[in-house]
Each structure stands twice: as structure tokens, then as C-alpha cells.
């Protein structure tokens, strides 16, 4: 059977440059301005647009500022231009001059153009379009459902959550990462850099679609516990949005529970058994969204209850999800991070705590 390759991808278009003070490094720098568009693709051919926005990248510190609509472009640019000068292409100048009376764009014009194009097609062209449309609507879902049992789901490992432990009768283990010898092993290679940085534990991932676990083997073996950690997404790329969270009851890297979130409001709970990962949360097919996870917060307190075969995920004191898997009664605890289409993502952790659950 020929596999169907589909997914989401971000496309970039360079618009020009603009000289402004950088809100990150404070220097007067030349910003590279790009229009980004996120599209669905089939066999890497871009199809429908999901969303779009503008990105300003500082030429000095390389950090980015995301602008998601023309009105925001005007307000942001006006604020910066008041303190500096502008050198840019006519296309960027047009964006800067956008007025507040500008109405959101609609798809009516595009639909009309598509209709006219379709009417002008020869019969064979119309037949191909109709056949492709029928295949995408009816045939592709049937093929995917048929193929699903033959292709085990491989997701970016664990999940995270919580700030409200179900019970805390005492602290079994805690680490504020101020001591670089507290048991979290540093690592540096072409894909991942793990290190103690300024009283936090940093995991910097250099590649896309990458998952990594960070364990503290000196903390001990735990049963029926609640884990908590403060996590910050400090990625320099606005669209990176890595996943991050906690793992528990890990044995030989092949069996464990995990739970985590991403700054775009997504969450997941998983169980890995003999090296095969199964998603326990949501519809069991991938990351799910939650309105109880604040998007793009400066930090998150993630919590995870691990008790035999039940796993509960919290974020900032709110219960996000519960899941039940195959029983795992004890094991090592640790941290989890993952990247998606965009690599170059960094997450920093602080105030890791393990407390017992009440019977």
C-alpha cells in the first residue's frame, strides 16, 4: 500500500527590512520582516491556508516578534517608529501605513476567482478536479482508517501539568536546580543541549520532530506520587511551541507514563510499554486542546498524579485531563520535552517537587 503523507507546514515570504529599536536586546537593529503562512499539505504540496501572520527578526540578537494581522503591524510599527527610523521596501511601508479602518479580508474574492478558473477549464481538467475532490473527501479518510491498524502511532513522548497536588503529606524529593550536581545529567550533542543555567535546568533542542527525556536517577524509586515543576518556553522562534512536561514510573526507558503541554494550549497524556507509545488522552490520536491552559504564558506550573494505572494532568492548579493505562506501580521520575515542525526550541525548568498521594 502507498502511504499517504499529509500534515501542516509553515511557509515564509521575505518582505524586506526595517530599522528599529529591538525590544529584546535594546539595540537599534535591522529587522528582517517575513510573512508566514501555515498550510495543510498532502505529499508536501501546500493546500488550504490555516492562518498567517508577520514576523520581525532582529538582526542583532536573532530573537523574533510575532505580528498576526495588519492592524497589529501598524500599532507595533507606529510604537517603534516613534523612537527610531524606518528603512524598508514599499511593501513594508504599505503595512506600516495600514489604517484602523481597514476591514478583515474575506474569502469571497478568492472563491470568485476559483469559480471563474474552474469554468474556463477544459472537460478533462474539470474531471480531474472533481475526482480529486471526491478522493479527498471520501477516499482519503477511508484509506487512513483502513491503514491505521498497520501503522502504530508514534507521538512525541510525555505530557505535563498541574499546580494543585491531590495530597501533600510531605516532600519526598525537591530540586530548585541551583546545585549543578543535583543529579540531572548535562548533555551536549548536535541535537540537544541539556545544562544547568542561572538556577534552572535548560533543555535546548536543535532539531525538529525530536523528543527527549531528562531523568534524575539519584532521586530514587517512587510509588503513588504527585509531581510538579515550573516550566518556561524560552524558544527564540515564535512558532516553535515545543511540548514539555513530566514523566513517572520509568523503567529501563521502555516503560513509563508521561504528561505535558505546549504554550499553544495543547496537552497530552501517554504511556510507553516496551518501547511503544500509546496516547491515553483525548481521542487517542494526538495532542488535544484545552481552554484551561493559558496560551503563551510566561511560565506554567505543571503537575502529574501517578498512581498505579491512573494518571492525572494539571496546569496552574487546574485539572486538565485524567487517563487510565496498563498498571505500572513504581519507577524513576523526570522531565520531558519535544519539538514539532519547528526546531530550535528551548524549555527551562525550576522547582521540581515530588510528594506522596493519599491512599
C-alpha positions as CSV (number, residue, x, y, z in Angstrom):
1,X,0.0,0.0,0.0
2,X,1.3,3.5,-0.8
3,X,1.4,5.6,2.4
4,X,-0.5,8.9,2.5
5,X,1.8,11.7,3.6
6,X,0.0,14.8,4.9
7,X,0.3,17.3,7.7
8,X,0.9,21.0,8.4
9,X,3.8,23.2,7.4
10,X,4.7,26.8,7.7
11,X,5.8,28.8,4.6
12,X,7.8,32.1,4.7
13,X,7.9,35.0,2.3
14,X,10.6,37.7,2.8
15,X,9.1,41.2,2.6
16,X,12.1,43.4,3.3
17,X,13.8,45.1,6.2
18,X,13.0,47.7,8.8
19,X,15.4,49.6,11.1
20,X,14.0,49.8,14.6
21,X,15.0,49.6,18.3
22,X,14.8,45.9,19.4
23,X,12.5,45.3,22.4
24,X,14.7,42.3,23.4
25,X,18.3,43.4,23.2
26,X,17.6,47.2,23.2
27,X,19.9,48.0,20.3
28,X,18.9,49.8,17.1
29,X,18.9,46.9,14.6
30,X,17.8,45.9,11.1
31,X,14.8,43.7,11.4
32,X,14.0,41.1,8.7
33,X,10.3,41.1,8.0
34,X,8.6,37.9,6.8
35,X,5.0,36.9,6.1
36,X,4.4,33.4,7.3
37,X,1.5,31.1,6.3
38,X,0.6,27.8,7.9
39,X,-1.0,25.4,5.3
40,X,-2.2,21.9,5.2
41,X,-0.1,19.8,2.8
42,X,-0.6,16.4,1.0
43,X,2.6,14.8,-0.3
44,X,4.2,18.1,0.7
45,X,2.1,20.0,-1.8
46,X,0.5,23.1,0.0
47,X,-3.3,23.2,0.1
48,X,-5.6,25.2,2.2
49,X,-4.4,28.0,4.5
50,X,-4.9,27.7,8.2
51,X,-3.6,31.0,9.5
52,X,-0.9,33.6,8.8
53,X,1.0,36.5,10.4
54,X,4.1,38.6,10.2
55,X,7.4,38.0,12.0
56,X,10.1,40.6,12.7
57,X,13.6,39.0,13.3
58,X,16.2,41.2,15.0
59,X,19.5,41.1,13.0
60,X,21.5,41.6,16.2
61,X,20.1,39.1,18.8
62,X,18.1,37.0,16.3
63,X,15.0,37.0,18.5
64,X,11.6,37.4,17.0
65,X,8.4,39.4,17.5
66,X,5.3,37.9,16.0
67,X,2.6,40.1,14.4
68,X,-0.6,38.3,13.4
69,X,-2.6,40.9,11.5
70,X,-2.2,44.2,9.6
71,X,-3.8,46.3,12.4
72,X,-1.2,44.9,14.9
73,X,1.5,45.6,12.3
74,X,0.5,49.3,12.3
75,X,0.3,49.6,16.0
76,X,3.6,47.8,16.6
77,X,5.4,49.7,13.9
78,X,4.0,53.1,15.0
79,X,5.2,52.4,18.5
80,X,8.7,51.6,17.3
81,X,8.9,54.3,14.6
82,X,8.2,56.9,17.3
83,X,11.6,56.0,18.7
84,X,13.6,55.3,15.6
85,X,13.7,55.5,11.8
86,X,12.3,53.3,9.1
87,X,14.1,51.9,6.0
88,X,12.0,49.4,4.2
89,X,10.6,48.3,0.9
90,X,7.3,49.8,-0.4
91,X,5.5,46.6,0.6
92,X,6.5,47.0,4.2
93,X,5.8,50.7,4.1
94,X,2.2,49.8,3.0
95,X,1.9,47.5,6.0
96,X,3.1,50.3,8.4
97,X,0.5,52.7,6.9
98,X,-2.4,50.4,7.3
99,X,-5.3,52.4,9.0
100,X,-7.6,51.3,11.7
101,X,-10.5,51.5,9.2
102,X,-9.2,48.5,7.3
103,X,-11.6,45.6,7.3
104,X,-10.6,42.0,7.7
105,X,-10.1,40.3,4.4
106,X,-12.7,37.8,3.3
107,X,-12.5,34.8,1.0
108,X,-15.2,35.9,-1.4
109,X,-12.8,37.3,-3.9
110,X,-10.7,34.1,-3.9
111,X,-13.9,32.0,-4.3
112,X,-15.0,34.0,-7.3
113,X,-11.6,33.6,-8.9
114,X,-11.6,29.9,-8.3
115,X,-15.1,29.6,-9.8
116,X,-14.0,31.5,-12.9
117,X,-10.9,29.4,-13.2
118,X,-13.0,26.2,-13.0
119,X,-15.5,27.4,-15.6
120,X,-12.6,28.1,-18.0
121,X,-11.1,24.6,-17.6
122,X,-11.4,22.0,-20.4
123,X,-13.6,19.0,-19.6
124,X,-10.6,16.8,-18.7
125,X,-9.5,19.4,-16.2
126,X,-12.9,19.6,-14.6
127,X,-13.0,15.8,-14.4
128,X,-9.6,15.7,-12.6
129,X,-10.7,18.4,-10.1
130,X,-14.0,16.6,-9.3
131,X,-12.2,13.2,-9.0
132,X,-9.5,14.8,-6.7
133,X,-12.2,16.5,-4.6
134,X,-14.2,13.2,-4.2
135,X,-11.0,11.4,-3.3
136,X,-10.0,14.0,-0.6
137,X,-13.5,14.0,1.0
138,X,-14.4,10.3,0.8
139,X,-11.4,8.2,-0.3
140,X,-8.6,9.6,1.8
141,X,-10.4,9.1,5.2
142,X,-11.3,5.6,4.3
143,X,-7.7,4.7,3.3
144,X,-6.4,6.3,6.5
145,X,-8.9,4.4,8.7
146,X,-8.0,1.2,6.9
147,X,-4.3,1.7,7.2
148,X,-4.4,2.9,10.9
149,X,-4.0,-0.6,12.4
150,X,-0.9,-1.2,10.4
151,X,0.9,2.0,11.4
152,X,1.4,2.3,15.2
153,X,1.1,5.9,16.5
154,X,4.5,7.4,17.3
155,X,3.9,10.6,19.3
156,X,6.4,13.0,21.0
157,X,6.6,11.1,24.3
158,X,5.1,12.5,27.6
159,X,2.9,15.2,28.9
160,X,2.7,17.6,31.7
161,X,0.5,19.6,34.0
162,X,-0.6,20.7,37.5
163,X,-0.1,23.0,40.4
164,X,-2.6,21.5,42.7
165,X,-1.5,18.2,44.2
166,X,-4.2,15.8,45.2
167,X,-2.4,15.5,48.5
168,X,0.9,16.6,50.0
169,X,1.7,15.0,53.4
170,X,5.4,15.5,53.0
171,X,8.1,16.2,50.4
172,X,9.9,13.1,49.1
173,X,12.2,14.9,46.7
174,X,12.7,18.5,45.5
175,X,15.2,20.4,43.4
176,X,15.5,24.1,42.5
177,X,18.4,23.4,40.1
178,X,20.7,25.8,42.0
179,X,23.2,23.0,42.5
180,X,24.7,21.7,39.2
181,X,25.5,18.4,40.9
182,X,21.9,17.6,41.9
183,X,21.6,14.6,39.6
184,X,20.3,15.8,36.3
185,X,22.9,14.8,33.7
186,X,24.1,17.5,31.3
187,X,24.4,16.6,27.6
188,X,25.7,18.3,24.5
189,X,25.5,17.0,21.0
190,X,24.3,18.0,17.6
191,X,20.6,17.7,18.5
192,X,20.2,18.5,22.2
193,X,22.0,20.6,24.9
194,X,21.0,20.0,28.5
195,X,22.6,22.1,31.2
196,X,22.1,24.0,34.4
197,X,21.6,27.7,33.5
198,X,21.1,30.5,36.0
199,X,19.3,28.3,38.7
200,X,17.2,26.5,36.1
201,X,17.6,23.3,34.1
202,X,17.6,24.1,30.4
203,X,16.8,21.7,27.5
204,X,17.7,23.2,24.2
205,X,16.6,21.1,21.2
206,X,18.3,21.8,17.8
207,X,16.2,19.6,15.5
208,X,12.5,19.3,14.5
209,X,10.3,16.3,15.5
210,X,12.6,15.4,18.4
211,X,11.6,14.0,21.8
212,X,14.0,13.7,24.8
213,X,13.7,12.6,28.4
214,X,15.8,14.0,31.3
215,X,15.9,11.9,34.4
216,X,17.3,12.1,38.0
217,X,18.5,8.7,38.9
218,X,19.7,9.8,42.3
219,X,16.2,10.9,43.5
220,X,15.1,7.3,44.0
221,X,12.3,4.9,43.0
222,X,8.7,6.3,43.7
223,X,5.2,4.8,44.1
224,X,1.9,6.7,44.1
225,X,3.3,10.3,43.8
226,X,2.4,13.8,42.6
227,X,5.0,15.6,40.6
228,X,5.2,19.4,40.0
229,X,7.6,21.6,38.1
230,X,7.6,25.2,36.8
231,X,8.4,25.3,33.1
232,X,9.1,28.2,30.7
233,X,9.2,28.2,26.9
234,X,12.1,30.5,26.1
235,X,12.4,29.5,22.4
236,X,13.8,32.3,20.3
237,X,11.4,31.4,17.4
238,X,7.8,32.5,17.9
239,X,6.4,29.5,16.1
240,X,8.4,26.8,17.8
241,X,5.9,26.0,20.6
242,X,7.6,22.8,22.0
243,X,5.9,20.3,24.2
244,X,7.1,19.9,27.7
245,X,6.1,18.0,30.9
246,X,6.8,15.2,33.3
247,X,7.4,11.5,33.3
248,X,6.9,9.0,36.1
249,X,7.4,5.3,36.9
250,X,10.1,5.0,34.3
251,X,11.8,1.6,34.0
252,X,14.7,1.0,31.5
253,X,13.5,3.8,29.2
254,X,10.9,1.4,27.7
255,X,8.1,1.7,30.2
256,X,6.7,4.9,31.8
257,X,3.8,7.4,31.9
258,X,4.1,10.9,30.7
259,X,2.1,14.1,30.6
260,X,2.7,17.5,29.2
261,X,1.6,20.7,27.4
262,X,2.6,23.3,24.9
263,X,2.3,27.1,25.0
264,X,-0.4,27.0,22.3
265,X,-2.8,25.3,24.7
266,X,-2.3,21.7,23.7
267,X,-1.9,18.8,26.1
268,X,-1.2,15.0,26.1
269,X,-1.0,12.0,28.4
270,X,0.8,8.9,27.1
271,X,2.0,5.5,28.2
272,X,5.1,3.8,26.7
273,X,5.1,0.0,27.1
274,X,8.1,-2.0,25.9
275,X,9.1,1.0,23.7
276,X,5.7,1.5,22.0
277,X,3.9,4.7,22.9
278,X,0.1,4.9,23.3
279,X,-1.8,8.2,23.6
280,X,-4.2,7.9,26.6
281,X,-5.8,11.4,26.4
282,X,-8.3,13.0,24.1
283,X,-9.3,10.9,21.1
284,X,-6.1,8.8,21.4
285,X,-4.7,10.2,18.1
286,X,-2.6,13.1,19.1
287,X,-2.3,16.3,21.2
288,X,-5.6,17.8,22.3
289,X,-6.5,21.4,23.1
290,X,-7.8,22.8,26.4
291,X,-9.3,26.2,27.1
292,X,-8.0,25.9,30.7
293,X,-4.3,26.2,29.5
294,X,-3.4,29.9,29.1
295,X,-1.7,30.4,25.8
296,X,1.8,31.9,25.6
297,X,2.1,32.4,29.4
298,X,5.5,33.4,30.7
299,X,5.6,30.2,32.8
300,X,3.5,27.2,33.7
301,X,3.2,25.0,36.8
302,X,2.7,21.5,35.5
303,X,1.6,18.7,37.7
304,X,1.1,15.0,37.3
305,X,-0.5,12.4,39.6
306,X,0.9,8.9,39.1
307,X,-1.0,6.1,40.9
308,X,-0.8,2.6,39.5
309,X,-2.7,2.8,36.2
310,X,-4.3,6.3,36.7
311,X,-2.6,9.5,35.5
312,X,-3.9,13.0,36.1
313,X,-2.6,16.1,34.5
314,X,-2.8,19.6,36.0
315,X,-1.7,23.1,34.8
316,X,-1.6,26.1,37.1
317,X,-3.8,24.4,39.6
318,X,-6.5,23.3,37.1
319,X,-7.2,19.7,36.4
320,X,-6.8,19.3,32.6
321,X,-7.2,15.5,32.0
322,X,-7.4,12.1,33.5
323,X,-6.4,8.8,31.8
324,X,-6.1,5.1,32.6
325,X,-3.5,2.8,31.2
326,X,-1.8,-0.5,31.9
327,X,-0.6,-0.8,35.6
328,X,2.9,0.5,36.3
329,X,3.5,0.7,40.1
330,X,6.9,2.3,40.5
331,X,9.9,3.8,38.8
332,X,12.1,6.9,38.2
333,X,10.7,10.4,37.7
334,X,11.9,13.1,35.3
335,X,11.2,15.7,32.6
336,X,10.1,15.6,29.0
337,X,10.4,17.9,26.0
338,X,9.6,17.6,22.3
339,X,9.7,19.7,19.1
340,X,7.4,19.6,16.1
341,X,7.8,21.1,12.6
342,X,10.0,23.9,14.0
343,X,13.2,23.0,15.7
344,X,15.5,25.4,17.7
345,X,13.3,25.3,20.8
346,X,14.3,25.7,24.5
347,X,12.5,25.0,27.7
348,X,13.7,25.8,31.2
349,X,12.5,24.0,34.4
350,X,12.6,25.1,38.0
351,X,11.2,24.0,41.4
352,X,10.8,20.3,40.8
353,X,8.9,18.6,43.6
354,X,7.7,15.0,44.4
355,X,5.1,14.5,47.1
356,X,3.1,11.3,48.1
357,X,-0.5,10.8,47.2
358,X,-3.0,9.8,49.8
359,X,-4.2,6.2,49.7
